[in-house]
Amino acid sequence: MNIYVRLAEHQKIESKRLWLRPFFMKDTTDMFEYSSDAANLEFIFPPHRTMEQTKFILANHFMREPLGKWAIELKDEKKMVGALQCVKLSERGEIAELAYVLNKRYWNQGLMTEALQVLTDTCLQQIGLKAIVLNCDTKNYGSIQVAKKAGYRRAGRFKGSNQYTGRISEFEKYEVKRNQAAGASHV
C-alpha cells in the first residue's frame, strides 16, 4: 500500500488529552492566536499580520493538500492549539521530516511531547515509515527537549538556513527509527 493511502487512513489520531486531526476554517481564530505572536514563532515563520493572512495560509497550505498535516486539538477545550506536519516526505526512503508549533499559552504541560509521541508511533507502526527526522535550531531549547522526551536521538549537527527567514543557523538533527530502542514505544 502506498504511503499516501496510509496517511489518508490516519488523518485523525487520538492521545490521552489530544486529537491530531485535519484543519478546518473554524481553526482560523485559534491559529491566529499563536501565529500572530512573534515570541511564539522565533524559530519558524514570520508572524501573521492579519486574520485574512491566517485564513489564506490555513486554506492554501494546510487544507488544500491535507495529508501529513495535523491540527493539535485539546479534547477538553475543543481548541486547536498547534500543528504538526511532514515538511519533507520520501515515499521511496520511507522517511519523513516533521515540524511542529504549539501556542505558547500551552507550553510546559507536556502537550507537544504527547502529540509528537503519538504521531511518531502512528507513523512508524501504522503508516510504515522507517524513520522520522526533526531538525531543531540549536537555540530552540524547548523543541530540543520535546524531541528528547519523545524518544528522539541526536544524529548530527549542521548549518542551514531557515526556509522562511533565510537566516543561517546551527541545527541539531534528531531522529527515531523503527525497531530502535528509544524513550518512547517505537516498534
N, C-alpha and C positions, 0 to 999 in steps of 0.2 A: 504494500500500500504506500502511496506517495505521501511525503511529509506534509503537504498542504491539506490533504484529506484528513490526516491525523490532527493537524492544528484545528481544522474546522470542527472536528468531533470534540475538541476540548476548549471551546470558547468560553465556557463558564466552569470555574473551578472554585471549590469551597474549602475554606480552612476554618479553624475554630471561631475566629472573630470577623473573617473577611469573605467577601465574594470577589473573585477576579472574573470580570465579565466584559462583554463588548461595551463600547462607548455609545452614548445617546446624546442627542441635542440637549436634553434636560440636564446634562452634566456641565453646561456652559458656565453657570454661576460658580459651581464648586471648583471647576478648573481655573477660572479667572481668579478666584481667591488665592490660589498658590502661584499661578503663572504670572501674576502681575506684581509679585513681591520679589524684588531683586535679591534680597537676603536668602530667599528660598531657592534661588536659581544660580548661585555664584559659579557653579562648575558645569552648568549645562547651557541652556539657551537664554537669549536676552528676554527680559520681562515683556509680557504683553501690555500694550498701552491702552487698549480698549476692549470692551466686551465683544465688539464686532470682530476684532482680530482673533480672539479666542474662538468664536463661532466658526470663523474661516478655517483655523487650524484644526479644530475638532472635526469638522466635516471633511476637509480635504486631506488631512494626514491620518487621522485615527479611524474615521468611518468609511472613507472611500475604499481603502484596502485594509480590512479589519484583522486579517489573520496575523497572529503573532503580536497582537496589541491588546492589552487588558487594562481596563479601569479597575482601580482598587476601591471597593466599596465597604465601608464599615457596616456590618449587619445591623447592629443596634441602632445606629443613627440613620441608616439608609442614605448615607452621604458618600459621595465619591471624593476620596482624599489623596489620590495619586495615580500613577501609571507605571506599568511595566511593559517593555516591548523588546522584540527582537530587532536590533538595529542592523544586524547582519545575519544572514542565514544561508548556510551552504547545504543544499539538498544532497549533493554528492558526498561531501565530507561528513554529513550528519552532525554539524556543529552550529551553534548559534552564539552570537554575542548579545547580551541583554543590557539594557539601560533602565534606570528607574528614577522616579521622583516621588516625593511624599510631601504633602502640605506640612510646613514646619510646626503648625499647631499640634501635630500628632507625632512629632519626633520623640525619641527616648521612651517609647511604650512597647517596643518590640514588634510593631506592626509591619515595618518593611522587612525585617528578618523573617517574620511569619509568611509574608507574601512571597518573598524570594524562595524560601524553603519549599512551599507547596508547589510553586511553579517549577522549580528545579526538579523536584521529584516527579511531577507530571511529565515534564519534557524528557526525562531520562527513562522513566518506566513505561508510560503510555504512548508518548509521541515517538519515542525511539531514537532520540538524539544520543550520540556517543559522548559528546562533551558540550559544556557551556562555559563561555568566557565572559568576564567582566573586566573592563578597563577603567580604573579609577585614578583620577588626578591625585598625585601624592599628597596634596594639601587638603584633600577631601577626606578627613579622618572619619567622618560619620559613615560614608559609603564603604570605606575600607573595613570598618568594624562590622557593618552589616554583612559584607562578603565573608568575613572570617566566621562570624556567628552562624551563618547559613551553611557552613561546611566547605567553603571555597578555600583553595590553597594558592599561595603566591607562586606564580610561574614565570615571573620576569619583570623587567623594568625597561621602559623606553621613552624617548622623547617623541612628541607628536603635537599636532595642532587640534584645537577644539573645532569641530566641524561648523559650529555656529558663529564663533567669535574670531576664529583664525589664530587665537592666542597660542603660542608654543608653551607646552607644559611637560613636566615629567609625569609619566603614568606608571602604575603598577598593574600588571596583568594577573588576574585571579582566575582560576578555572576549577571545574569539578568534572570528573569523568565517570561514565557508567562503570559500575563494579569497583569504584575507588572507595576505600575505607575513608570516610570523612566524618565531620561532626554531625552531619545530618544523615538521614536514612536513604542514601543514594544506592540504588540497586546496581 
